[in-house]
């Protein structure tokens, strides 16, 4: 990160495309935005063919009235570079920039992000339009920042130029083919190469080490694209203007902690299922990785966004209404717009911006609901958005320098995620490879913590490696390595050191089994952690059906607690067994064990816990939470953070019925200014959310 953007409170607004509107609507739109409390809009990022309708012919003045009108109403602007959707004339002039898929076919035109953005000829045209647009408007007083590109990393291009760049990357990384042969184990299946030119294309590859390095290389392509664009923009930007991009965390070419290194602030796009998708008392399946379902998943997205730079972030897009296709219509229940926004703010959001202002009348996203409906007559959604704008203005003043709290630290390994997408340990219900194995394992732990009220800080493995284990143990009493499969010796040793320094280390399946190239380690599993954990194993099994478990040693289990998907057949040396499997012919007994180590403790979870078991683990690890202090139980959640000596608390009711909490300390309701004494009861309306502030010695 370069510099922190300076602005007070929480920015609020939407993406706005006057170019999609009919003539004569601009002043009406901006007036409605102002009345709704908008403080920011994003513009310009999707219409390269409007900026440059023909090769070298630029139309740059059309945005001027939008910026002037916004500035006159006190609405700031984020200007996007229009490089993710290229114009047809460029497709026709240079068809070779089309991205090639793994089967060697060019991706067809007619969507967006169909090109390989590393191709030099693409970069030449992209740089030209970036410079034209940014030079024209950088000095406009409305503009507070720039978004470069949009949701980058949508494809894994297999173009010949990209493959040759990959070979050059490998040569720089390994030096000789002999070393590559050795490190990748290419003696297997007669894959040893004698010249770099003999390396096969990735489309037909089945070797896990090759695939992991291919994904790492691909991640660097997106990181380089964004850094390159940010560098161009900064040649024109003022010192008070920030540079960001908007991240879709499910994009295959994104390594987010590396991606944000060249940016001033992280920004991303959380989309989520509304209605019962935001009900804590209803369990719905997630239909896609990017489509977050359940309040816990919304909090998880925010914690992932915070993790990119370990800083607060911007929400550049989120849904005001339904998301997806014309068959996926779930507008929010009353109150859910405010609920979702406050949830994101409670975990670090500095801006809430909708995609987008008006619901489109054409294009593939015609039924992706905006703030205004197709009629453009303000309705319930607009009214609730306006109410949210007023609420954000009321609470914004207490959120400067806000930092969300955390009870638990969870590691996130992008390398393991990529490895498991290609070579997964878990199976789907029909017995096929589960490409979402990493998410399935990590989500089980995160959801368990979230549903018992424990707050999580997500830390990338690379970030963990750069930090002092002793400092982390002092700041975070619990560290979860849910599936740290792709890990070098230093990372595993860092986990040991964390426990030695007094932290409670929780190890999940596959942690300590692979090395930095996803090769199976030669040591007894969990390698380098066996003595610390007090258990070892050399057998493991997938589970076709959930397996019942029983608690021992006073470990309290929720009814219906089960092991799912996987069991490590643990041999207990000096650990205490907390949870056992029901007897099976396999002979696996210990499911969860714990052992003191140094000044801390190591707990091993040898399965993927179901919801009930995950919550049981979470309660044992974090018995005291903000939720328990407020005597809040599902469907109520409590999120806290600090600004100076004050604690700011967000209390959500994720249900259609009223619920009551007990206020643990003298507090002020931030929106109303009402004071509430310690021990008093507060009733949350259906789908309600309230923000409280505790100052001074009570915090």
C-alpha positions as CSV (number, residue, x, y, z in Angstrom):
1,X,0.0,0.0,0.0
2,X,1.2,3.5,-0.7
3,X,-0.7,6.1,1.2
4,X,-4.0,6.0,3.2
5,X,-6.8,8.0,1.6
6,X,-8.0,10.7,4.0
7,X,-11.8,11.3,4.2
8,X,-14.1,11.3,7.2
9,X,-16.9,9.0,8.0
10,X,-18.3,6.4,5.6
11,X,-18.6,7.3,1.9
12,X,-22.0,6.3,0.4
13,X,-23.3,6.1,-3.1
14,X,-23.5,4.0,-6.3
15,X,-22.0,3.4,-9.6
16,X,-23.6,5.8,-12.1
17,X,-23.8,5.5,-15.8
18,X,-25.3,8.6,-17.4
19,X,-24.3,7.2,-20.7
20,X,-26.8,4.4,-20.2
21,X,-29.6,6.9,-19.5
22,X,-31.9,8.9,-21.7
23,X,-31.1,12.5,-22.3
24,X,-32.5,14.9,-19.7
25,X,-32.2,12.6,-16.7
26,X,-28.9,13.8,-15.2
27,X,-30.1,16.6,-13.0
28,X,-33.0,14.5,-11.7
29,X,-30.7,11.6,-11.0
30,X,-28.2,13.8,-9.1
31,X,-30.9,15.6,-7.2
32,X,-32.3,12.2,-6.0
33,X,-28.8,11.1,-5.1
34,X,-28.3,14.2,-3.0
35,X,-31.6,13.7,-1.3
36,X,-30.6,10.1,-0.5
37,X,-27.4,11.3,1.2
38,X,-25.0,10.1,-1.5
39,X,-21.5,11.4,-1.0
40,X,-19.8,9.5,-3.9
41,X,-20.4,8.0,-7.3
42,X,-18.2,5.8,-9.5
43,X,-18.2,6.6,-13.3
44,X,-16.6,5.8,-16.6
45,X,-15.1,2.3,-16.2
46,X,-17.3,0.3,-18.5
47,X,-17.4,2.2,-21.8
48,X,-14.1,2.2,-23.7
49,X,-16.1,2.4,-27.0
50,X,-17.7,5.6,-25.7
51,X,-14.4,7.2,-24.8
52,X,-12.8,6.0,-28.1
53,X,-15.6,5.1,-30.6
54,X,-13.0,4.6,-33.4
55,X,-9.3,3.9,-33.3
56,X,-7.5,7.0,-32.2
57,X,-10.7,9.1,-32.2
58,X,-11.6,10.2,-28.6
59,X,-14.7,11.7,-27.2
60,X,-13.7,12.9,-23.7
61,X,-16.2,15.7,-23.0
62,X,-19.4,13.7,-22.4
63,X,-18.5,13.1,-18.7
64,X,-17.9,16.8,-17.9
65,X,-21.6,17.6,-17.0
66,X,-21.7,14.5,-14.7
67,X,-18.7,15.7,-12.8
68,X,-19.8,19.3,-12.6
69,X,-23.3,18.3,-11.5
70,X,-21.9,16.0,-8.8
71,X,-19.5,18.5,-7.5
72,X,-22.2,21.2,-7.3
73,X,-24.1,18.9,-5.0
74,X,-21.2,17.9,-2.9
75,X,-20.9,14.4,-4.3
76,X,-17.4,13.1,-4.8
77,X,-16.4,11.0,-7.8
78,X,-14.3,7.9,-8.4
79,X,-13.2,7.7,-12.0
80,X,-12.5,4.3,-13.6
81,X,-10.2,3.3,-16.4
82,X,-12.2,1.6,-19.1
83,X,-9.9,-1.3,-19.8
84,X,-11.8,-4.4,-18.9
85,X,-14.3,-4.2,-21.8
86,X,-12.7,-3.5,-25.1
87,X,-14.4,-1.9,-28.1
88,X,-15.3,-3.9,-31.2
89,X,-12.9,-2.0,-33.4
90,X,-10.0,-3.2,-31.3
91,X,-11.3,-6.8,-31.4
92,X,-11.5,-6.5,-35.2
93,X,-8.1,-4.8,-35.6
94,X,-6.2,-7.2,-33.3
95,X,-8.1,-10.5,-33.0
96,X,-4.9,-12.0,-31.6
97,X,-5.5,-10.3,-28.2
98,X,-8.4,-12.7,-27.5
99,X,-7.7,-14.9,-24.6
100,X,-7.1,-18.5,-25.4
101,X,-8.6,-21.2,-23.1
102,X,-7.0,-24.4,-21.8
103,X,-8.3,-26.3,-24.9
104,X,-6.6,-23.8,-27.2
105,X,-9.8,-22.1,-28.3
106,X,-10.1,-18.3,-28.4
107,X,-12.7,-16.9,-26.1
108,X,-15.5,-15.5,-28.2
109,X,-16.3,-11.8,-28.2
110,X,-19.6,-10.4,-26.9
111,X,-19.1,-10.4,-23.2
112,X,-16.3,-8.7,-21.3
113,X,-12.8,-9.5,-20.2
114,X,-12.4,-11.8,-23.3
115,X,-8.8,-10.7,-23.9
116,X,-5.4,-11.5,-22.5
117,X,-4.5,-8.3,-20.7
118,X,-0.8,-9.1,-20.7
119,X,-0.5,-9.0,-24.5
120,X,1.7,-6.0,-25.5
121,X,-0.6,-4.8,-28.2
122,X,-3.5,-4.7,-25.7
123,X,-1.3,-2.8,-23.3
124,X,-0.5,-0.2,-25.9
125,X,-4.1,0.6,-26.7
126,X,-5.1,0.5,-23.0
127,X,-2.3,2.9,-22.0
128,X,-3.4,5.3,-24.7
129,X,-7.0,5.5,-23.5
130,X,-6.0,5.6,-19.8
131,X,-3.8,8.6,-20.4
132,X,-6.4,10.4,-22.4
133,X,-9.2,9.9,-19.9
134,X,-7.1,10.5,-16.7
135,X,-5.3,13.5,-18.2
136,X,-8.6,15.1,-19.2
137,X,-10.2,14.8,-15.7
138,X,-7.5,14.4,-13.0
139,X,-7.7,18.0,-12.0
140,X,-11.5,18.1,-11.7
141,X,-12.3,19.0,-8.0
142,X,-15.0,16.3,-7.8
143,X,-12.6,13.4,-8.3
144,X,-11.2,11.9,-5.1
145,X,-9.8,8.7,-6.5
146,X,-9.4,6.4,-9.4
147,X,-10.4,2.8,-10.0
148,X,-8.0,1.0,-12.4
149,X,-9.6,-1.7,-14.5
150,X,-12.6,-3.6,-12.9
151,X,-12.8,-7.0,-11.2
152,X,-9.5,-8.1,-12.8
153,X,-8.3,-11.7,-13.2
154,X,-11.4,-13.2,-14.8
155,X,-9.6,-15.7,-17.0
156,X,-6.5,-17.8,-17.0
157,X,-5.2,-17.0,-20.5
158,X,-3.3,-19.8,-22.3
159,X,-2.1,-17.6,-25.2
160,X,1.2,-18.5,-26.8
161,X,2.8,-15.2,-25.6
162,X,1.6,-15.9,-22.1
163,X,3.0,-19.4,-22.1
164,X,6.4,-18.2,-23.3
165,X,6.3,-15.6,-20.6
166,X,5.6,-18.5,-18.1
167,X,8.7,-20.4,-19.4
168,X,10.8,-17.3,-19.0
169,X,9.4,-16.9,-15.4
170,X,10.3,-20.5,-14.7
171,X,13.8,-20.0,-16.0
172,X,14.3,-17.1,-13.7
173,X,12.9,-19.1,-10.8
174,X,14.7,-22.4,-11.3
175,X,17.7,-21.5,-13.4
176,X,18.2,-24.9,-15.1
177,X,15.9,-27.6,-16.4
178,X,17.8,-30.0,-14.2
179,X,16.6,-28.2,-11.1
180,X,13.1,-28.0,-12.5
181,X,13.1,-31.8,-13.1
182,X,14.2,-32.4,-9.6
183,X,11.9,-30.0,-7.8
184,X,8.8,-31.0,-9.8
185,X,9.6,-34.8,-9.7
186,X,9.5,-35.0,-13.5
187,X,11.0,-38.4,-13.5
188,X,7.4,-39.5,-12.9
189,X,5.6,-40.7,-16.0
190,X,8.7,-39.8,-18.1
191,X,8.3,-36.1,-17.9
192,X,12.0,-35.1,-17.6
193,X,12.9,-32.3,-20.0
194,X,16.3,-31.6,-21.4
195,X,15.5,-28.2,-22.9
196,X,13.1,-25.4,-21.9
197,X,11.4,-25.7,-25.3
198,X,10.3,-29.2,-24.3
199,X,8.0,-28.0,-21.5
200,X,4.4,-29.0,-22.4
201,X,1.5,-26.5,-22.5
202,X,-0.7,-26.2,-19.3
203,X,-3.9,-27.2,-21.0
204,X,-3.2,-30.9,-20.9
205,X,-1.1,-30.9,-17.7
206,X,-1.8,-33.3,-14.8
207,X,1.2,-32.6,-12.7
208,X,0.3,-30.7,-9.4
209,X,3.6,-28.9,-9.1
210,X,3.4,-27.5,-12.6
211,X,-0.2,-26.4,-12.0
212,X,0.6,-24.6,-8.8
213,X,3.4,-22.7,-10.4
214,X,1.2,-21.9,-13.4
215,X,-1.4,-20.4,-11.0
216,X,1.3,-18.4,-9.2
217,X,2.5,-17.0,-12.5
218,X,-1.1,-16.2,-13.5
219,X,-1.6,-14.3,-10.3
220,X,1.4,-12.2,-11.0
221,X,-0.1,-11.3,-14.3
222,X,-3.0,-9.6,-12.7
223,X,-0.8,-8.0,-10.0
224,X,1.4,-6.6,-12.7
225,X,-1.6,-5.3,-14.7
226,X,-2.9,-3.4,-11.8
227,X,0.5,-2.0,-10.7
228,X,1.1,-1.0,-14.3
229,X,-2.2,0.9,-14.6
230,X,-1.7,2.5,-11.1
231,X,1.7,3.8,-12.2
232,X,0.2,5.5,-15.2
233,X,-2.6,7.0,-13.3
234,X,-0.3,8.4,-10.6
235,X,1.6,10.4,-13.3
236,X,-1.6,12.6,-13.4
237,X,-3.3,12.1,-10.0
238,X,-3.1,14.7,-7.3
239,X,-1.6,13.9,-3.9
240,X,-5.1,13.9,-2.4
241,X,-6.5,11.3,-4.9
242,X,-6.3,7.6,-4.2
243,X,-5.8,4.7,-6.6
244,X,-7.6,1.4,-6.2
245,X,-9.2,-1.4,-8.1
246,X,-12.4,-3.4,-7.3
247,X,-11.7,-7.0,-6.4
248,X,-13.9,-10.0,-7.0
249,X,-12.3,-12.5,-4.6
250,X,-13.4,-15.5,-6.6
251,X,-11.6,-14.5,-9.7
252,X,-9.1,-17.3,-10.7
253,X,-6.2,-15.0,-11.5
254,X,-6.3,-13.0,-8.3
255,X,-3.8,-13.2,-5.4
256,X,-5.3,-10.4,-3.4
257,X,-2.7,-9.6,-0.8
258,X,-0.1,-9.2,-3.6
259,X,-2.6,-7.4,-5.9
260,X,-3.2,-4.5,-3.4
261,X,0.5,-3.8,-2.8
262,X,0.6,-1.1,-5.4
263,X,-2.7,0.5,-4.4
264,X,-3.7,3.1,-1.8
265,X,-6.7,1.2,-0.4
266,X,-8.4,-2.2,-0.9
267,X,-11.8,-2.2,-2.7
268,X,-14.1,-5.1,-3.5
269,X,-17.5,-6.2,-4.5
270,X,-19.6,-8.3,-2.2
271,X,-22.7,-9.8,-3.6
272,X,-25.1,-11.8,-1.5
273,X,-28.4,-13.6,-1.5
274,X,-31.1,-11.4,0.1
275,X,-34.4,-12.5,1.8
276,X,-33.7,-15.7,3.7
277,X,-30.1,-15.6,2.4
278,X,-29.7,-13.0,5.2
279,X,-31.6,-14.9,7.8
280,X,-29.6,-16.5,10.6
281,X,-32.4,-18.9,11.4
282,X,-32.6,-20.3,7.8
283,X,-29.9,-22.4,6.2
284,X,-29.6,-22.1,2.4
285,X,-26.8,-23.5,0.2
286,X,-24.4,-21.1,-1.5
287,X,-25.2,-21.2,-5.2
288,X,-21.9,-19.8,-6.4
289,X,-18.6,-18.9,-4.7
290,X,-19.2,-15.2,-5.3
291,X,-22.8,-15.3,-4.1
292,X,-22.5,-15.1,-0.3
293,X,-25.4,-16.8,1.6
294,X,-26.0,-16.3,5.3
295,X,-25.0,-13.5,7.6
296,X,-21.8,-15.4,8.5
297,X,-20.8,-15.3,4.8
298,X,-21.3,-11.5,4.6
299,X,-19.1,-11.0,7.6
300,X,-16.6,-13.5,6.1
301,X,-16.4,-11.4,2.9
302,X,-15.6,-8.3,4.9
303,X,-13.0,-10.0,6.9
304,X,-11.4,-11.3,3.7
305,X,-11.4,-7.7,2.3
306,X,-9.8,-6.4,5.5
307,X,-7.1,-9.2,5.2
308,X,-5.8,-8.0,1.8
309,X,-3.9,-5.2,3.3
310,X,-4.8,-5.6,7.0
311,X,-6.6,-2.2,6.6
312,X,-10.1,-0.9,6.2
313,X,-11.5,-1.1,2.7
314,X,-14.0,0.3,0.2
315,X,-17.1,-1.5,-1.0
316,X,-17.2,-0.5,-4.7
317,X,-20.2,-2.6,-5.6
318,X,-22.9,-4.4,-3.7
319,X,-26.5,-5.3,-4.5
320,X,-29.4,-2.9,-3.9
321,X,-31.8,-5.5,-5.2
322,X,-31.7,-8.9,-6.8
323,X,-28.5,-10.1,-8.4
324,X,-27.9,-12.6,-11.2
325,X,-30.1,-13.6,-14.1
326,X,-33.7,-12.9,-14.9
327,X,-34.6,-16.2,-13.1
328,X,-33.0,-15.0,-9.9
329,X,-35.2,-12.4,-8.3
330,X,-34.9,-12.0,-4.6
331,X,-35.3,-8.3,-3.6
332,X,-34.5,-7.5,0.0
333,X,-37.0,-7.8,2.8
334,X,-37.6,-4.4,4.5
335,X,-34.6,-3.5,6.7
336,X,-32.1,-5.8,4.9
337,X,-30.4,-3.0,3.0
338,X,-29.4,-1.3,6.2
339,X,-28.5,-4.6,7.8
340,X,-26.1,-5.6,5.1
341,X,-24.4,-2.2,4.9
342,X,-23.9,-2.0,8.6
343,X,-22.5,-5.5,8.7
344,X,-19.8,-4.5,6.2
345,X,-19.1,-1.3,8.0
346,X,-18.8,-3.2,11.3
347,X,-15.9,-5.2,9.8
348,X,-14.0,-2.3,8.3
349,X,-15.9,-0.8,5.2
350,X,-15.1,2.9,4.7
351,X,-17.5,3.1,1.7
352,X,-20.8,1.5,0.7
353,X,-21.5,1.9,-3.0
354,X,-24.2,0.1,-4.9
355,X,-24.2,-1.5,-8.3
356,X,-25.8,0.5,-9.5
357,X,-28.0,3.6,-9.6
358,X,-30.7,2.7,-12.1
359,X,-31.8,-0.8,-13.1
360,X,-30.7,-1.3,-16.7
361,X,-33.2,-1.5,-19.6
362,X,-30.8,-3.5,-21.9
363,X,-27.9,-5.9,-21.7
364,X,-27.1,-9.1,-19.8
365,X,-27.6,-7.3,-16.4
366,X,-31.1,-6.0,-17.2
367,X,-32.5,-7.7,-14.1
368,X,-29.6,-6.9,-11.8
369,X,-31.5,-4.5,-9.6
370,X,-30.3,-0.9,-9.0
371,X,-31.4,1.8,-6.6
372,X,-34.1,2.9,-9.0
373,X,-36.4,0.4,-10.7
374,X,-37.0,0.1,-14.4
375,X,-39.7,2.8,-14.2
376,X,-37.1,5.1,-12.6
377,X,-39.8,6.2,-10.2
378,X,-38.3,6.1,-6.7
379,X,-39.8,3.3,-4.7
380,X,-39.2,1.3,-1.5
381,X,-35.6,0.4,-2.4
382,X,-34.8,4.1,-3.0
383,X,-36.5,5.0,0.3
384,X,-34.5,2.4,2.3
385,X,-31.3,3.5,0.6
386,X,-32.0,7.1,1.5
387,X,-32.7,6.0,5.1
388,X,-29.4,4.2,5.1
389,X,-27.7,7.4,3.8
390,X,-29.1,9.3,6.8
391,X,-28.0,6.6,9.2
392,X,-24.5,6.5,7.8
393,X,-24.2,10.2,8.2
394,X,-25.3,9.9,11.8
395,X,-22.8,7.1,12.7
396,X,-19.9,8.2,10.5
397,X,-18.5,10.6,13.0
398,X,-17.7,7.8,15.5
399,X,-16.0,5.6,12.9
400,X,-12.9,7.6,12.1
401,X,-9.8,5.4,12.8
402,X,-12.2,2.6,13.6
403,X,-10.6,-0.9,13.8
404,X,-12.7,-4.0,14.1
405,X,-12.1,-6.4,16.9
406,X,-11.0,-10.0,16.6
407,X,-11.1,-13.0,19.0
408,X,-9.5,-15.4,16.5
409,X,-6.9,-15.3,13.8
410,X,-7.5,-17.5,10.7
411,X,-4.8,-18.2,8.1
412,X,-5.7,-17.9,4.5
413,X,-3.5,-19.7,1.9
414,X,-4.1,-18.7,-1.7
415,X,-1.6,-21.3,-2.7
416,X,-3.5,-24.1,-1.0
417,X,-6.8,-22.8,-2.5
418,X,-5.2,-23.0,-6.0
419,X,-3.7,-26.4,-5.3
420,X,-7.0,-27.8,-4.1
421,X,-8.9,-26.4,-7.1
422,X,-6.7,-28.7,-9.3
423,X,-5.9,-31.6,-6.9
424,X,-8.6,-31.5,-4.2
425,X,-8.7,-33.8,-1.1
426,X,-12.5,-33.8,-0.7
427,X,-15.2,-35.3,-2.9
428,X,-18.5,-33.9,-4.0
429,X,-21.7,-35.8,-3.1
430,X,-21.6,-37.7,-6.4
431,X,-18.0,-38.8,-5.8
432,X,-16.2,-36.4,-8.1
433,X,-13.4,-34.0,-7.1
434,X,-14.6,-31.0,-5.0
435,X,-12.8,-28.0,-6.5
436,X,-14.0,-25.9,-3.6
437,X,-12.3,-28.2,-1.0
438,X,-10.3,-25.3,0.5
439,X,-13.4,-23.1,0.9
440,X,-15.4,-26.0,2.3
441,X,-12.8,-26.6,5.0
442,X,-12.1,-23.0,5.9
443,X,-15.8,-22.1,5.8
444,X,-16.6,-24.8,8.3
445,X,-14.3,-23.2,10.9
446,X,-15.2,-19.5,10.0
447,X,-19.0,-20.2,10.1
448,X,-18.7,-22.0,13.5
449,X,-16.9,-19.0,15.0
450,X,-19.3,-16.5,13.5
451,X,-22.4,-18.3,14.6
452,X,-21.3,-18.4,18.3
453,X,-20.3,-14.7,18.2
454,X,-16.5,-15.0,17.9
455,X,-15.0,-12.4,15.6
456,X,-12.3,-13.4,13.2
457,X,-9.3,-11.7,11.7
458,X,-8.1,-13.3,8.5
459,X,-4.3,-13.3,7.9
460,X,-2.6,-14.4,4.7
461,X,0.1,-17.0,5.0
462,X,2.6,-14.6,3.5
463,X,1.6,-11.9,6.0
464,X,2.0,-14.5,8.8
465,X,5.5,-15.3,7.7
466,X,6.5,-11.7,7.9
467,X,5.2,-11.2,11.5
468,X,6.6,-12.1,14.9
469,X,4.9,-15.2,16.2
470,X,5.3,-13.9,19.8
471,X,3.6,-10.6,18.9
472,X,0.7,-12.5,17.2
473,X,0.3,-14.8,20.3
474,X,0.1,-11.7,22.5
475,X,-2.5,-10.0,20.2
476,X,-4.6,-13.0,19.2
477,X,-5.1,-15.9,21.7
478,X,-6.3,-18.4,19.1
479,X,-4.8,-19.1,15.6
480,X,-6.5,-21.5,13.2
481,X,-4.6,-23.1,10.4
482,X,-7.6,-24.9,8.9
483,X,-5.9,-26.4,5.8
484,X,-2.3,-25.1,5.5
485,X,-1.3,-27.7,2.9
486,X,1.0,-25.7,0.7
487,X,3.5,-24.5,3.3
488,X,7.2,-24.2,3.6
489,X,9.2,-25.2,6.6
490,X,9.4,-21.6,7.9
491,X,5.6,-21.3,7.9
492,X,5.2,-24.5,9.9
493,X,7.9,-23.5,12.3
494,X,6.1,-20.2,12.7
495,X,3.0,-22.0,13.8
496,X,5.1,-23.9,16.4
497,X,6.6,-20.7,17.6
498,X,3.1,-19.1,18.0
499,X,2.1,-21.9,20.4
500,X,5.4,-21.9,22.2
501,X,4.9,-18.2,22.8
502,X,1.5,-18.8,24.5
503,X,-1.0,-18.9,21.7
504,X,-3.6,-21.6,21.2
505,X,-2.9,-23.1,17.8
506,X,-5.6,-25.1,16.0
507,X,-4.6,-27.4,13.2
508,X,-7.0,-28.7,10.6
509,X,-6.7,-31.5,8.0
510,X,-3.9,-31.4,5.5
511,X,-1.9,-28.8,7.6
512,X,1.7,-30.0,7.7
513,X,1.2,-32.5,4.9
514,X,2.4,-30.7,1.8
515,X,5.4,-28.4,1.2
516,X,5.8,-25.2,-0.8
517,X,5.3,-27.0,-4.1
518,X,2.4,-29.1,-2.9
519,X,4.6,-32.2,-2.7
520,X,3.8,-34.6,0.0
521,X,6.2,-34.2,2.9
522,X,8.5,-37.1,3.8
523,X,8.1,-36.5,7.6
524,X,5.5,-38.0,9.8
525,X,2.3,-36.0,9.6
526,X,1.7,-33.3,10.7
527,X,5.3,-32.7,9.7
528,X,7.3,-30.3,12.0
529,X,4.2,-30.2,14.3
530,X,3.9,-33.8,15.5
531,X,5.6,-33.3,18.8
532,X,3.8,-30.0,19.4
533,X,0.4,-31.6,18.7
534,X,1.1,-34.8,20.5
535,X,-0.5,-36.8,17.7
536,X,0.6,-38.3,14.4
537,X,-1.0,-40.2,11.5
538,X,-0.2,-42.0,8.3
539,X,-3.7,-43.1,7.3
540,X,-6.6,-40.9,6.3
541,X,-9.9,-41.5,4.7
542,X,-12.7,-39.7,2.9
543,X,-16.1,-40.0,4.4
544,X,-19.0,-40.8,2.1
545,X,-21.5,-40.1,4.9
546,X,-21.2,-38.0,8.1
547,X,-19.9,-39.8,11.1
548,X,-21.2,-39.3,14.6
549,X,-18.9,-38.1,17.4
550,X,-18.9,-38.1,21.2
551,X,-17.3,-35.7,23.6
552,X,-15.0,-36.6,26.5
553,X,-13.1,-34.8,29.2
554,X,-15.9,-32.3,29.7
555,X,-16.0,-31.1,26.1
556,X,-19.6,-30.0,25.4
557,X,-21.0,-31.0,22.0
558,X,-24.1,-29.7,20.4
559,X,-26.7,-32.3,19.5
560,X,-26.2,-33.6,16.0
561,X,-22.5,-32.9,15.9
562,X,-20.8,-34.9,13.2
563,X,-17.5,-35.3,11.3
564,X,-17.9,-34.9,7.6
565,X,-15.9,-35.5,4.4
566,X,-12.6,-36.6,5.9
567,X,-10.9,-38.3,8.9
568,X,-7.3,-38.4,9.9
569,X,-6.6,-41.7,11.7
570,X,-4.8,-40.1,14.6
571,X,-2.4,-41.9,16.8
572,X,-2.4,-40.2,20.2
573,X,1.0,-39.8,21.9
574,X,0.7,-37.3,24.7
575,X,-2.4,-35.3,23.8
576,X,-5.8,-35.4,25.5
577,X,-8.7,-36.6,23.3
578,X,-11.6,-34.2,23.4
579,X,-13.9,-35.7,20.8
580,X,-14.0,-39.3,19.5
581,X,-15.6,-40.8,16.4
582,X,-18.3,-43.5,16.7
583,X,-16.6,-46.9,16.2
584,X,-16.1,-48.0,12.6
585,X,-14.1,-50.8,11.0
586,X,-11.5,-48.2,10.0
587,X,-10.5,-47.9,13.6
588,X,-10.2,-44.1,13.8
589,X,-11.0,-43.0,17.3
590,X,-9.6,-39.5,18.2
591,X,-11.3,-36.8,16.2
592,X,-10.1,-33.7,18.2
593,X,-7.2,-33.7,20.5
594,X,-5.4,-31.0,22.5
595,X,-1.9,-30.8,24.1
596,X,0.0,-28.1,26.0
597,X,3.2,-26.9,24.2
598,X,5.6,-24.3,25.4
599,X,3.6,-21.6,27.0
600,X,0.6,-22.3,24.8
601,X,-1.4,-25.2,23.4
602,X,-2.0,-27.1,20.1
603,X,-5.4,-28.6,19.2
604,X,-5.8,-30.9,16.3
605,X,-9.1,-31.2,14.4
606,X,-8.8,-34.3,12.2
607,X,-12.0,-33.9,10.2
608,X,-14.2,-31.2,8.6
609,X,-16.7,-30.4,11.3
610,X,-20.4,-29.9,10.5
611,X,-22.1,-26.8,11.7
612,X,-22.9,-28.2,15.2
613,X,-19.4,-29.6,15.7
614,X,-17.8,-26.4,14.4
615,X,-19.9,-24.3,16.8
616,X,-18.9,-26.6,19.7
617,X,-15.2,-26.2,18.8
618,X,-15.7,-22.4,18.6
619,X,-17.4,-22.2,22.0
620,X,-14.6,-24.2,23.6
621,X,-11.9,-22.0,22.0
622,X,-13.6,-18.7,22.7
623,X,-16.0,-19.0,25.7
624,X,-16.4,-15.3,26.2
625,X,-17.5,-13.1,23.3
626,X,-19.1,-9.7,22.7
627,X,-22.3,-11.6,21.9
628,X,-22.2,-13.4,25.2
629,X,-21.7,-10.1,27.0
630,X,-24.8,-8.8,25.4
631,X,-26.6,-12.1,26.1
632,X,-27.3,-12.3,22.4
633,X,-28.0,-15.6,20.7
634,X,-28.8,-16.5,17.1
635,X,-30.3,-14.9,15.1
636,X,-28.7,-11.8,16.8
637,X,-25.1,-11.0,16.2
638,X,-22.8,-8.5,17.9
639,X,-19.8,-7.0,16.2
640,X,-17.4,-4.6,17.9
641,X,-14.5,-2.4,17.1
642,X,-12.4,0.4,18.6
643,X,-11.7,4.0,17.9
644,X,-9.4,5.6,20.4
645,X,-10.7,4.7,23.9
646,X,-14.2,4.0,22.7
647,X,-15.9,0.7,21.8
648,X,-18.4,0.8,18.9
649,X,-20.9,-2.1,18.9
650,X,-23.1,-3.2,16.0
651,X,-26.1,-5.4,17.1
652,X,-28.0,-7.1,14.3
653,X,-31.2,-9.1,14.3
654,X,-31.1,-11.4,11.3
655,X,-34.7,-12.6,11.5
656,X,-38.3,-11.5,10.9
657,X,-39.1,-11.5,14.6
658,X,-38.2,-9.0,17.4
659,X,-35.4,-10.0,19.8
660,X,-34.1,-8.5,23.0
661,X,-30.5,-8.1,24.2
662,X,-29.0,-6.9,27.5
663,X,-26.7,-3.9,27.3
664,X,-23.5,-4.8,29.3
665,X,-22.2,-1.3,30.0
666,X,-23.5,2.3,30.0
667,X,-23.9,3.0,26.4
668,X,-25.1,5.6,23.9
669,X,-27.3,4.7,20.9
670,X,-25.3,6.4,18.2
671,X,-28.2,7.2,15.9
672,X,-30.7,8.5,18.4
673,X,-28.3,9.8,21.1
674,X,-30.3,7.9,23.7
675,X,-28.4,6.7,26.8
676,X,-28.8,3.2,28.1
677,X,-27.7,2.0,31.5
678,X,-25.8,-1.2,32.0
679,X,-28.1,-4.1,32.5
680,X,-31.0,-2.5,30.6
681,X,-32.8,-4.4,27.9
682,X,-33.0,-3.3,24.3
683,X,-35.4,-4.7,21.7
684,X,-34.3,-5.1,18.1
685,X,-37.2,-4.9,15.6
686,X,-37.4,-7.5,12.8
687,X,-34.4,-7.1,10.5
688,X,-33.2,-4.4,12.9
689,X,-29.7,-3.1,13.6
690,X,-28.5,-0.7,16.2
691,X,-25.1,0.9,16.9
692,X,-23.9,1.7,20.4
693,X,-20.9,3.5,21.7
694,X,-19.1,2.9,25.1
695,X,-16.5,5.5,26.1
696,X,-13.7,5.8,28.6
697,X,-13.0,3.3,31.4
698,X,-16.0,1.1,30.6
699,X,-14.7,0.3,27.1
